[in-house]
Amino acid sequence: MLSVCIITKNEETNIERCLASLSGYGFELVVADTGSTDGTREVVKKYTERLYEFPWRDDFAAAKNYVVSKASHDLVLVVDSDEFLQPLPEETVKTLEELAGQNQDKLGRILRRNVLSKDGVYQENREWINRIFDRRKFHYEGRIHEQLVPIDNGRTIRQEEDQPWLSPLIFLHTGYNLSVEEKKKKAQRNISLLKVELNNIREKLASIGKDR
C-alpha cells in the first residue's frame, strides 16, 4: 500500500483540490502543517485524520522527512500542495503497485505538467521527478531544493543499476503560475535559505580543515 505525504502551509486555495484528486484510490493521506494561519488545517481534516504539526525551521528536507516518518506504509509518494493527480483508471493503480514491488531498491518518478499563463498565453512543460520511494532506504537532504538520497551513507546512486523507474502517475502543477508579488516573496525566501545552506557548507569545510 502507498502513503501519500504532503507538507503544507497557508495553502487553503490549493490543498483541497490536491487532496480531492488523491482520494478514492486507497492511498493513505498524511499531512504535516508547518504553521498555517488560514483554513488549511480545517480543509485537510475533511480528507484525513493523519494531520500533524511541524514547526517550520527553514529546512524543507527536515519537514519532508518528518511527514514521511508519520506514514503507516514504507512505500511513500511525496506531493506538494499545488500538485493535482490526474484521474486514474483502476488498472493503473494496480500497475503502480506492481512496479513499486519490482523496484523496491530504486526511486520512482512521476510525470509533472508545469502550467502557467504568461501575457495571456498558456504554457506548459513536462518533467519526470523522483517522488516514490521506500522510506527505509531513502530520505531527503538539503535545506532547499532537497533531494532524495540513499540512507546508507556508504552507498551512492549508480547511473545504470539504480536508474529510476517511471510510474503511471501524472500531476498537474500550478506552482509556477504566480503573481509578480508572489514570485518576489518566493525568491526572497529561497535566497534566505540558500544563504543558510552556504554558511553551513562553509562551517563544515572549516571543520574538516581543522581536523587535518
Secondary structure, DSSP 4 states (H G I P E B T S, - for coil): --EEEEEESS-HHHHHHHHHHHTTSS-EEEEEES---SSHHHHHHTT-S-EEE----S-HHHHHHHHHHT-SSSEEEE--TTEEEPP--HHHHHHHHHHHHHTTTS-EEEEEEEEEEETTEEEEEEEEEEEEEETTTEEEE-SSS-EEEESSTT----TTTTPPEEEEEEEEE-TT---HHHHHHHHHHHHHHHHHHHHHHHHHHHHHHHH-
